[in-house]
Amino acid sequence: MRSTSVRTGSSGARGQRRARLLSVSVALLAAAGALAAGVATAASTSLSPPTVVAWGLNDYGQLQQPAENPHTNPTPTAFAFSAMPDSVTQLGAGGLHSVALLASGEVWSWGNNTDGEVDCSGAPDIDVATKQVNWPGTPPDIIAVAGGESHTLALASDNTIYAWGYDGNGELGNDPNVNGFIQCVPSQVLLSTNPDVPLKAKAIAAGDDFSLAVGLDGQVYAWGADFHRQLGYVSANDVNPVPTLVMAGNPPAPLTGIKAVAAGYDFSLAMSTHAVWAWGEGDSGQLGRLPQPGNTCVCRAKPKKVTLNGVKPRAIVAGTAHALMRTSLNDIYAWGSDSDGQIGDGGQNVNAPTPVLVPFPNGVTSWGAIGAGAFHSLAIDQASNVYVWGDDSFEQQGDSTYGEVDNASPVPVPGQVAAVLGTGSRSLHALIGP
């Protein structure tokens, strides 16, 4: 179900894993805090006891279950973090791994460990056991986490950022020569290395193989892969391992007043109190507009505003090639790829190059937290019920039945409630907290 037309036109490395990431969507929900597409959010209530419910793809133990056939679980299943000493406050989903933030500020992880995204123990690629992330020196007090395809970001209370995992494109932001490739020990993200100057931030987001942050001054920094101009500037050799300001306008000037960022597969979003900016890959309308006819490049290096027609944004999230926005009126708009009904307006295979209102299902009067998986979307209503729409290739609808049944409108995940949710645009599994 990947063939897609456009409302007025049409709707893409790391080997086999990346190819599979292009064919499935997933999300992460946590009743204990939220990260939306890697965006740091406000403080949240803890889960006690530390128990989550999981479903979807599990081929690398990312559901904390043995990776056995079948590799999918369509039934939301509870499991407890028995090894963890404290309650879970936030969860993050990487491509094939999961990360949990505890009330104590500790970070734990499990799932795929091919690139050191879980720990340095030398554990096998499939690791269902939760492992505490080991820090070099005194552990920092972590307040937010975000997962990319094979790397993880963590924001500390002193506003420094730590990164670990795969670094083949400089997405860790701490090696100007991009020589490390794999770093299983968290290191600070640096603005410069001579001398070391850490980047200070108030929000983070992890894309496929790039990273975003909102500085304390409300400006946006980006680093990592730039193959589709997702860094907001034209970088040498299509990669930049050094966090660099995202510029807009003519003459170029830094974005200012930014409250949150979101990272899709190869495009980026930034949100202020009155506007949403988009840049990077735009082949499916995920930048809020379609490429001009005849253009050979559908990428945009310079951020431009998404047309909102007076709507005020309050939250943004990004999937592989679509975006969601919750407004000040607590409704949802979506734009970009609709290959599997992830826009949520009842249609399918018709991309949305401008924001489209997602109609309320029966009984829903407002939306709270929102989330975007690779090809599906999630939201929590005013009664804490979890809704999902879009792709079901790996049972991410959570309806306890095998078989692909995409939904082009929001439907409830049976029996599941949550207070807030967070997502990782490259994850292949779903988790919620009670």
C-alpha positions in Angstrom: 0.0 0.0 0.0 2.8 2.4 -0.9 1.5 3.6 -4.3 0.4 7.1 -3.8 -1.1 9.9 -5.9 -1.1 13.6 -4.8 -4.1 15.8 -4.3 -2.7 17.7 -7.3 0.4 15.4 -8.1 2.5 12.3 -6.6 4.4 10.8 -3.6 12.5 6.9 -0.1 21.8 4.3 3.8 21.8 1.7 5.9 21.0 -1.5 4.0 18.1 -3.7 4.8 17.1 -1.9 8.0 16.6 1.4 6.2 14.6 -0.3 3.4 12.3 -1.8 6.0 11.9 1.5 7.7 10.5 2.9 4.5 7.7 0.3 4.6 6.3 0.5 8.1 5.2 3.0 10.7 5.2 2.9 14.5 4.9 5.0 17.5 5.5 5.3 21.2 3.1 6.4 23.8 3.8 7.0 27.5 1.4 8.0 30.2 4.4 9.4 32.0 5.7 12.2 29.9 6.0 12.8 26.2 8.3 13.3 23.3 6.7 13.9 20.0 9.0 13.0 17.1 11.8 13.6 19.5 10.5 17.0 20.8 11.1 17.6 24.5 7.9 18.5 26.3 6.8 19.7 29.7 7.4 17.6 32.8 5.0 14.7 33.4 3.5 12.4 35.9 5.5 9.2 36.7 4.3 5.7 36.0 4.2 3.7 39.2 4.8 0.8 39.1 6.9 1.0 35.9 4.7 -1.0 33.6 4.0 -0.4 29.9 1.9 -2.0 27.2 3.5 -2.9 23.9 2.5 -4.1 20.4 3.7 -4.1 16.8 7.0 -5.2 15.4 9.4 -7.1 17.7 12.1 -8.6 15.5 14.9 -7.0 17.6 13.3 -7.3 21.1 12.1 -3.7 21.0 8.9 -4.9 22.8 11.0 -6.4 25.5 9.8 -9.8 24.4 11.9 -12.6 22.7 12.3 -11.9 19.0 10.6 -15.1 17.8 8.2 -15.7 14.8 5.9 -14.2 14.3 7.9 -11.0 14.7 4.7 -8.9 15.3 2.3 -8.7 18.2 -1.1 -7.3 17.3 -2.4 -7.4 20.9 -1.4 -4.7 23.4 0.6 -6.7 26.0 1.7 -5.4 29.4 5.2 -6.0 30.7 7.0 -4.6 33.8 10.4 -2.9 33.9 11.4 -5.3 36.7 15.1 -4.3 36.5 14.5 -0.6 36.8 14.8 1.0 40.2 12.4 3.8 39.7 9.2 4.8 37.8 9.2 5.7 34.1 8.6 9.4 33.3 9.3 9.3 29.5 9.8 6.9 26.7 11.5 7.2 23.4 11.4 4.9 20.3 14.4 4.5 18.0 14.3 2.6 14.7 14.8 -0.8 16.4 15.5 0.1 20.0 13.7 1.7 22.9 14.8 4.2 25.6 13.2 5.0 28.9 13.8 8.0 31.2 13.2 7.4 34.9 12.0 9.8 37.6 15.5 9.6 39.0 17.0 11.0 35.8 18.5 7.6 34.8 18.2 6.4 31.2 17.6 2.7 30.3 17.4 1.1 26.9 16.7 -2.2 25.2 16.3 -3.7 21.7 18.7 -3.5 18.8 22.3 -3.0 19.9 24.1 -3.3 16.6 25.4 0.3 16.7 25.8 0.7 20.5 22.4 2.3 20.9 21.7 0.2 24.0 25.1 0.0 25.8 28.7 -1.0 25.5 28.3 -4.5 27.0 28.9 -6.3 23.7 25.5 -7.8 24.0 24.0 -9.5 20.9 22.2 -7.5 18.3 18.9 -8.6 19.8 18.8 -7.6 23.4 15.4 -7.9 25.3 16.9 -7.0 28.7 16.7 -3.4 29.9 20.2 -1.9 30.3 21.1 1.2 32.2 23.0 3.7 30.0 26.5 4.2 31.5 27.8 7.7 31.6 31.5 8.8 31.5 31.9 10.3 34.9 29.1 11.7 37.1 25.7 10.8 35.5 23.9 13.9 34.4 20.3 14.6 35.4 18.4 13.8 32.2 15.0 15.4 31.6 14.2 14.3 28.0 15.2 11.6 25.5 14.7 11.1 21.7 15.5 8.2 19.4 16.6 8.3 15.8 17.0 5.3 13.6 20.2 4.1 15.3 21.2 6.9 17.6 19.8 8.4 20.8 19.7 12.0 22.2 19.3 13.0 25.8 18.7 16.5 27.2 20.1 17.2 30.7 18.8 19.6 33.3 21.8 21.9 32.7 20.6 22.2 29.0 23.5 20.1 27.6 22.8 17.4 25.1 24.2 13.9 25.1 24.3 11.5 22.1 25.3 7.9 21.4 24.9 5.1 18.9 25.6 5.3 15.1 27.6 8.3 13.9 28.3 7.5 10.2 26.8 10.9 9.2 27.8 13.1 12.2 24.4 12.8 13.8 26.0 12.6 17.3 27.4 16.1 16.9 30.6 15.4 18.9 33.2 14.3 16.3 34.1 16.9 13.6 35.9 14.3 11.6 33.1 11.7 11.7 35.6 9.0 12.4 33.8 7.2 15.3 30.9 5.7 13.3 29.8 3.9 16.5 29.8 5.5 20.0 28.2 3.3 22.7 29.2 5.8 25.5 27.2 9.1 25.6 29.1 12.2 24.7 28.2 15.8 24.8 27.0 17.5 21.6 29.5 20.3 20.9 29.4 23.6 19.1 33.2 23.5 18.8 36.0 21.2 19.8 38.9 23.6 20.3 38.1 24.2 23.0 35.1 22.0 23.7 31.9 24.2 23.9 28.7 22.3 24.5 25.5 23.2 22.8 22.9 24.4 25.3 19.3 23.6 24.3 15.7 23.4 25.6 14.3 20.9 23.1 15.6 18.0 21.0 14.6 15.9 18.1 16.2 12.9 16.4 15.5 12.1 12.7 16.7 9.2 10.6 20.4 10.1 10.7 20.3 13.7 11.7 19.5 15.7 14.8 17.8 19.0 15.8 17.8 21.2 18.8 16.2 24.5 20.0 18.8 26.7 21.7 18.1 28.6 24.8 17.7 31.7 22.6 14.9 30.1 20.6 17.1 29.5 17.5 17.4 26.1 15.8 20.5 24.0 15.4 20.9 21.0 13.0 23.6 18.4 12.4 24.2 15.1 10.7 23.1 13.9 7.3 22.0 16.6 4.8 21.3 14.5 1.7 17.8 16.1 1.4 18.7 19.5 2.9 17.0 18.6 6.2 19.7 20.6 8.0 18.3 23.9 6.7 21.5 24.9 4.9 23.7 23.4 2.1 26.5 21.5 3.7 29.7 20.3 2.2 29.7 16.6 1.2 26.0 16.4 2.3 27.0 15.9 6.0 27.8 18.2 8.9 28.8 16.8 12.2 28.9 20.3 13.9 25.6 21.8 15.1 24.9 24.8 12.9 22.2 27.5 13.0 19.3 27.0 10.6 18.8 30.2 8.5 15.7 31.5 6.7 14.8 34.5 4.6 16.8 36.7 2.2 19.2 37.9 3.4 19.5 34.7 5.6 18.9 35.1 9.3 18.4 32.5 12.1 14.9 31.3 13.0 13.9 32.9 16.3 11.2 32.4 18.9 11.1 28.6 18.2 9.4 26.5 20.9 9.7 23.0 19.5 11.2 21.0 16.6 10.3 17.7 14.9 12.4 15.4 12.8 10.9 13.2 10.1 12.8 10.7 7.9 14.5 13.5 5.9 12.6 16.7 6.6 12.4 19.0 9.5 9.8 21.2 11.3 10.1 24.1 13.7 7.3 25.7 15.6 6.8 29.1 17.2 3.6 30.3 18.9 2.2 31.5 15.6 4.0 29.6 12.8 5.4 26.3 11.6 8.5 26.3 9.4 9.5 23.3 7.2 12.5 22.3 5.1 14.2 19.2 3.6 12.6 16.6 1.4 9.2 17.7 0.1 8.2 15.0 -2.5 5.0 14.1 -0.7 3.9 17.6 0.4 5.4 17.2 3.9 6.8 20.8 3.6 3.2 22.2 3.3 3.5 22.7 -0.5 4.2 20.7 -3.6 7.3 21.0 -5.7 6.9 23.1 -8.9 6.2 21.0 -12.1 9.4 20.1 -13.9 11.6 20.5 -10.8 14.2 17.8 -10.6 14.9 18.5 -6.9 12.0 18.4 -4.5 14.3 19.4 -1.5 14.3 22.8 0.1 17.3 23.9 2.1 15.9 27.2 3.3 12.9 27.0 5.8 9.6 28.4 4.7 6.4 28.8 6.6 3.6 26.3 6.3 0.3 28.0 5.4 -1.9 27.8 8.5 -4.6 30.3 7.6 -4.7 31.9 11.1 -4.6 28.6 13.0 -2.3 28.8 16.0 0.0 25.7 16.5 0.7 24.2 19.9 2.4 20.9 19.1 4.1 19.3 16.0 5.2 15.8 15.2 6.7 14.3 12.1 6.5 10.8 10.5 8.5 9.5 7.6 6.8 11.9 5.1 3.8 13.4 6.9 3.3 15.9 9.8 0.6 16.5 12.4 -0.1 19.7 14.3 -2.3 20.3 17.3 -3.8 23.7 17.5 -4.8 26.1 20.3 -8.3 24.8 19.9 -7.1 21.2 20.5 -7.9 20.0 17.0 -5.5 18.3 14.6 -4.3 19.2 11.2 -2.2 16.9 9.0 -0.3 17.3 5.8 2.1 15.3 3.6 2.0 11.6 2.5 -1.3 9.8 2.8 -0.1 6.5 1.4 -1.8 4.5 4.2 -4.5 6.9 5.4 -2.1 8.6 7.9 -3.6 12.1 7.2 -6.8 10.9 8.9 -9.4 12.8 6.8 -11.1 9.6 5.6 -9.2 9.4 2.3 -6.2 7.4 1.2 -3.5 7.5 -1.4 -4.1 11.2 -1.9 -1.3 13.3 -0.5 -2.1 16.6 1.3 0.3 19.5 0.3 -1.5 21.8 2.7 -2.8 21.2 6.3 -6.1 19.2 6.4 -8.4 19.1 9.4 -8.7 15.6 11.0 -12.4 15.2 11.8 -13.3 14.2 15.4 -14.6 10.6 15.8 -17.9 10.2 17.5 -17.6 11.1 21.2 -14.4 13.0 20.8 -14.5 16.8 21.5 -10.8 17.6 21.7 -7.3 16.2 21.3 -4.4 16.2 23.7 -1.1 14.6 22.8 -0.4 13.7 19.2 2.1 11.3 17.6 3.4 10.3 14.2 4.8 7.0 13.3 6.5 6.4 9.9 3.2 5.8 8.1 0.5 6.2 10.8 -0.7 8.7 13.4 -1.9 8.7 17.0 -3.7 11.0 19.4 -5.2 10.9 22.8 -8.7 12.4 23.3 -10.2 14.4 26.2 -11.1 11.1 28.1 -7.5 9.7 27.7 -8.5 7.2 25.1 -5.7 6.3 22.6 -6.6 6.6 18.8 -4.6 5.5 15.8 -5.0 5.7 12.1 -3.0 4.9 9.0 -0.7 1.9 8.3 -1.2 -1.6 9.8 1.5 -3.5 8.0 3.1 -4.6 11.3 -0.1 -4.6 13.5 0.5 -1.1 14.7 -3.3 -0.5 14.9 -3.2 -2.6 18.1 -6.6 -4.3 17.4 -5.5 -7.8 18.5 -6.0 -9.3 15.0 -3.4 -10.3 12.4 -3.7 -8.9 8.9 -3.2 -5.5 7.3 -6.3 -3.3 7.9 -5.3 0.3 7.3 -7.6 3.0 8.8 -8.0 6.4 7.1 -9.8 7.9 10.1 -9.0 7.8 13.8 -10.1 4.6 15.5 -9.6 3.7 19.2 -7.0 1.2 20.3 -9.3 -1.2 22.2 -9.2 -0.9 25.9 -6.1 1.4 26.0 -5.9 4.8 27.8 -3.0 7.1 28.4 -2.3 10.6 29.7 0.3 11.7 27.2 2.2 10.2 24.3 5.5 10.4 22.5 6.7 9.0 19.2 9.8 8.3 17.3 9.4 8.7 13.5 11.8 5.9 12.8 10.5 3.3 15.3 8.9 0.0 14.5 6.9 -0.7 17.6 4.3 0.9 19.9 4.3 1.4 23.7 1.9 3.0 26.1 1.7 3.5 29.8 -1.5 3.0 31.8 
